[in-house]
């Protein structure tokens, strides 16, 4: 999996940022950290923080 996914996909980043924008609009006092997480067969995990 490390060889296949070297970084988070742009469409996944856009989706996570959209979720964060909606949540922040509803709950403006919240401070969120956003991540894209990929799992492969429950054996491998790759996590990317979205800034």
N, CA, C and O atoms as a MOPAC input file, in Angstrom:
PM7 MOZYME 1SCF
protein

 N      0.81700 1    -1.18900 1     0.00000 1
 C      0.00000 1     0.00000 1     0.00000 1
 C      0.86500 1     1.25800 1     0.00000 1
 O      0.51400 1     2.23900 1    -0.65600 1
 N      1.97300 1     1.25100 1     0.71200 1
 C      2.84500 1     2.41900 1     0.73300 1
 C      3.33500 1     2.76700 1    -0.66100 1
 O      3.49400 1     3.94500 1    -0.98200 1
 N      3.57800 1     1.76100 1    -1.49600 1
 C      4.04700 1     2.01100 1    -2.84900 1
 C      2.94000 1     2.59600 1    -3.71300 1
 O      3.21000 1     3.37200 1    -4.63000 1
 N      1.68900 1     2.22500 1    -3.42500 1
 C      0.56900 1     2.66100 1    -4.24900 1
 C      0.11000 1     4.06300 1    -3.87000 1
 O     -0.11500 1     4.89700 1    -4.74800 1
 N     -0.03300 1     4.33600 1    -2.57200 1
 C     -0.54800 1     5.62500 1    -2.11200 1
 C      0.57300 1     6.39200 1    -1.42900 1
 O      0.86900 1     6.15600 1    -0.25800 1
 N      1.19100 1     7.30300 1    -2.15300 1
 C      2.26400 1     8.11000 1    -1.59000 1
 C      1.75300 1     9.36000 1    -0.90700 1
 O      2.44100 1     9.95000 1    -0.07400 1
 N      0.52900 1     9.76700 1    -1.26400 1
 C     -0.09800 1    10.92700 1    -0.64100 1
 C     -1.60900 1    10.79400 1    -0.81200 1
 O     -2.08700 1     9.99300 1    -1.61500 1
 N     -2.34600 1    11.58800 1    -0.04900 1
 C     -3.80300 1    11.54600 1    -0.14700 1
 C     -4.25400 1    12.05400 1    -1.51700 1
 O     -3.65300 1    12.97300 1    -2.07300 1
 N     -5.30800 1    11.45400 1    -2.05200 1
 C     -5.83600 1    11.86800 1    -3.35300 1
 C     -6.54300 1    13.20600 1    -3.22300 1
 O     -7.17700 1    13.48200 1    -2.20400 1
 N     -6.43500 1    14.03300 1    -4.24800 1
 C     -7.02700 1    15.37300 1    -4.23100 1
 C     -8.53400 1    15.32800 1    -3.99600 1
 O     -9.06100 1    16.17000 1    -3.26700 1
 N     -9.23400 1    14.37700 1    -4.58800 1
 C    -10.68900 1    14.30400 1    -4.40900 1
 C    -11.05400 1    13.92300 1    -2.96600 1
 O    -12.09100 1    14.35100 1    -2.45900 1
 N    -10.21600 1    13.12900 1    -2.31200 1
 C    -10.45600 1    12.78600 1    -0.91400 1
 C    -10.21700 1    13.99300 1    -0.00800 1
 O    -10.96500 1    14.22100 1     0.94300 1
 N     -9.18100 1    14.75300 1    -0.30700 1
 C     -8.89500 1    15.97400 1     0.44800 1
 C    -10.05400 1    16.96200 1     0.30400 1
 O    -10.48700 1    17.55800 1     1.29000 1
 N    -10.55000 1    17.13600 1    -0.90400 1
 C    -11.66600 1    18.05500 1    -1.14500 1
 C    -12.90900 1    17.61300 1    -0.37500 1
 O    -13.62400 1    18.44900 1     0.17600 1
 N    -13.16700 1    16.31700 1    -0.33400 1
 C    -14.32700 1    15.80100 1     0.38600 1
 C    -14.20500 1    16.07600 1     1.88500 1
 O    -15.16500 1    16.52400 1     2.51000 1
 N    -13.04300 1    15.81200 1     2.45900 1
 C    -12.83100 1    16.04200 1     3.88900 1
 C    -12.93400 1    17.53000 1     4.21600 1
 O    -13.51400 1    17.90200 1     5.23600 1
 N    -12.37900 1    18.37400 1     3.36500 1
 C    -12.47500 1    19.82100 1     3.59100 1
 C    -13.92600 1    20.28900 1     3.51500 1
 O    -14.32100 1    21.19200 1     4.25300 1
 N    -14.71900 1    19.69200 1     2.64100 1
 C    -16.14000 1    20.02300 1     2.54500 1
 C    -16.88400 1    19.65400 1     3.81700 1
 O    -17.71100 1    20.42700 1     4.30100 1
 N    -16.59300 1    18.47200 1     4.36200 1
 C    -17.20400 1    18.07000 1     5.63300 1
 C    -16.83500 1    19.04600 1     6.73600 1
 O    -17.69700 1    19.46300 1     7.50900 1
 N    -15.56500 1    19.41500 1     6.81700 1
 C    -15.09700 1    20.33000 1     7.86000 1
 C    -15.76700 1    21.69600 1     7.72300 1
 O    -16.14200 1    22.30800 1     8.72400 1
 N    -15.91800 1    22.17100 1     6.49900 1
 C    -16.56800 1    23.46600 1     6.27300 1
 C    -18.00800 1    23.43200 1     6.75600 1
 O    -18.46200 1    24.37300 1     7.40800 1
 N    -18.73300 1    22.36800 1     6.44900 1
 C    -20.12600 1    22.23500 1     6.89000 1
 C    -20.22500 1    22.16900 1     8.40800 1
 O    -21.08900 1    22.81300 1     9.00200 1
 N    -19.35900 1    21.40800 1     9.03100 1
 C    -19.38600 1    21.28000 1    10.49200 1
 C    -19.02100 1    22.60800 1    11.14800 1
 O    -19.65900 1    23.01000 1    12.12100 1
 N    -18.00300 1    23.29500 1    10.63100 1
 C    -17.60400 1    24.58300 1    11.19300 1
 C    -18.68500 1    25.64700 1    11.02500 1
 O    -18.80100 1    26.54500 1    11.85900 1
 N    -19.47500 1    25.55800 1     9.95900 1
 C    -20.57400 1    26.50800 1     9.77400 1
 C    -21.65200 1    26.28000 1    10.83400 1
 O    -22.25600 1    27.23200 1    11.32900 1
 N    -21.88400 1    25.04000 1    11.17100 1
 C    -22.91000 1    24.70700 1    12.16500 1
 C    -22.40600 1    24.87900 1    13.59300 1
 O    -23.16800 1    25.26800 1    14.47800 1
 N    -21.14100 1    24.59600 1    13.82000 1
 C    -20.53500 1    24.67500 1    15.15100 1
 C    -19.27200 1    25.54100 1    15.08700 1
 O    -18.16400 1    25.00700 1    15.11700 1
 N    -19.42100 1    26.86700 1    14.99900 1
 C    -18.26600 1    27.74500 1    14.77700 1
 C    -17.24400 1    27.75800 1    15.91700 1
 O    -16.10400 1    28.17400 1    15.70800 1
 N    -17.61800 1    27.32100 1    17.09100 1
 C    -16.68100 1    27.32500 1    18.22100 1
 C    -15.79400 1    26.08200 1    18.25200 1
 O    -14.86700 1    26.00200 1    19.05700 1
 N    -16.07000 1    25.12600 1    17.39100 1
 C    -15.26800 1    23.90000 1    17.35500 1
 C    -13.97600 1    24.15000 1    16.58300 1
 O    -13.96600 1    24.89200 1    15.60100 1
 N    -12.90800 1    23.54100 1    17.02200 1
 C    -11.65900 1    23.54100 1    16.26300 1
 C    -11.41100 1    22.10400 1    15.83600 1
 O    -11.29900 1    21.20800 1    16.67200 1
 N    -11.32800 1    21.89600 1    14.55000 1
 C    -11.19700 1    20.54100 1    14.02500 1
 C     -9.85600 1    20.32400 1    13.36100 1
 O     -9.27100 1    21.24100 1    12.78500 1
 N     -9.38300 1    19.10200 1    13.45300 1
 C     -8.24200 1    18.64600 1    12.66000 1
 C     -8.79900 1    17.60700 1    11.70900 1
 O     -9.57100 1    16.73700 1    12.11400 1
 N     -8.41600 1    17.69100 1    10.46100 1
 C     -8.98300 1    16.78000 1     9.46400 1
 C     -7.91900 1    15.82400 1     8.94500 1
 O     -6.74600 1    16.17500 1     8.81800 1
 N     -8.35900 1    14.61200 1     8.64900 1
 C     -7.46200 1    13.54900 1     8.19300 1
 C     -8.12100 1    12.76000 1     7.06900 1
 O     -9.34500 1    12.64600 1     7.00300 1
 N     -7.30100 1    12.22800 1     6.20200 1
 C     -7.71500 1    11.22000 1     5.22400 1
 C     -7.03500 1     9.92800 1     5.66700 1
 O     -5.82300 1     9.89300 1     5.88100 1
 N     -7.82600 1     8.87300 1     5.80000 1
 C     -7.30800 1     7.58800 1     6.26800 1
 C     -7.63700 1     6.52300 1     5.23300 1
 O     -8.77900 1     6.40900 1     4.78700 1
 N     -6.63100 1     5.74700 1     4.85600 1
 C     -6.81300 1     4.62400 1     3.94400 1
 C     -6.52700 1     3.33400 1     4.70700 1
 O     -5.51500 1     3.22600 1     5.40000 1
 N     -7.41300 1     2.37100 1     4.57800 1
 C     -7.23400 1     1.05400 1     5.19500 1
 C     -7.21200 1    -0.00100 1     4.09800 1
 O     -7.97700 1     0.08200 1     3.13700 1
 N     -6.34500 1    -0.98200 1     4.23800 1
 C     -6.25900 1    -2.06400 1     3.26300 1
 C     -6.41200 1    -3.39700 1     3.99100 1
 O     -5.51600 1    -3.82200 1     4.72000 1
 N     -7.53200 1    -4.04000 1     3.78900 1
 C     -7.79900 1    -5.37400 1     4.32900 1
 C     -7.60100 1    -5.45300 1     5.83900 1
 O     -7.30000 1    -6.52200 1     6.37000 1
 N     -7.76800 1    -4.33600 1     6.52700 1
 C     -7.61500 1    -4.32700 1     7.96900 1
 C     -6.19600 1    -4.59600 1     8.45100 1
 O     -5.97900 1    -4.79000 1     9.64700 1
 N     -5.22800 1    -4.60900 1     7.53900 1
 C     -3.84600 1    -4.93900 1     7.90000 1
 C     -2.89800 1    -3.76300 1     7.74500 1
 O     -1.84100 1    -3.72400 1     8.37400 1
 N     -3.27100 1    -2.81800 1     6.92000 1
 C     -2.39000 1    -1.68600 1     6.63300 1
 C     -3.20700 1    -0.40200 1     6.72900 1
 O     -4.35600 1    -0.34900 1     6.28800 1
 N     -2.61500 1     0.60300 1     7.29700 1
 C     -3.30300 1     1.87900 1     7.47600 1
 C     -2.36000 1     3.01800 1     7.09200 1
 O     -1.19000 1     3.02600 1     7.47400 1
 N     -2.87400 1     3.96100 1     6.34500 1
 C     -2.08700 1     5.13900 1     5.95700 1
 C     -2.93000 1     6.35400 1     6.32300 1
 O     -4.08500 1     6.45000 1     5.91000 1
 N     -2.36100 1     7.29000 1     7.10200 1
 C     -3.08200 1     8.46200 1     7.58900 1
 C     -2.37800 1     9.73100 1     7.11700 1
 O     -1.16000 1     9.86500 1     7.23100 1
 N     -3.17800 1    10.66300 1     6.58300 1
 C     -2.65500 1    11.94900 1     6.13800 1
 C     -3.46700 1    13.04800 1     6.79200 1
 O     -4.69500 1    13.05500 1     6.70500 1
 N     -2.78200 1    13.98600 1     7.45400 1
 C     -3.49000 1    15.14400 1     8.00800 1
 C     -3.70300 1    16.15700 1     6.89100 1
 O     -2.79900 1    16.43800 1     6.10500 1
 N     -4.91400 1    16.69700 1     6.83600 1
 C     -5.26300 1    17.70000 1     5.83500 1
 C     -5.14500 1    19.06000 1     6.50200 1
 O     -5.78000 1    19.32100 1     7.52400 1
 N     -4.33000 1    19.91700 1     5.91800 1
 C     -4.12800 1    21.25900 1     6.48700 1
 C     -4.67000 1    22.32400 1     5.57300 1
 O     -4.58700 1    23.51000 1     5.89000 1

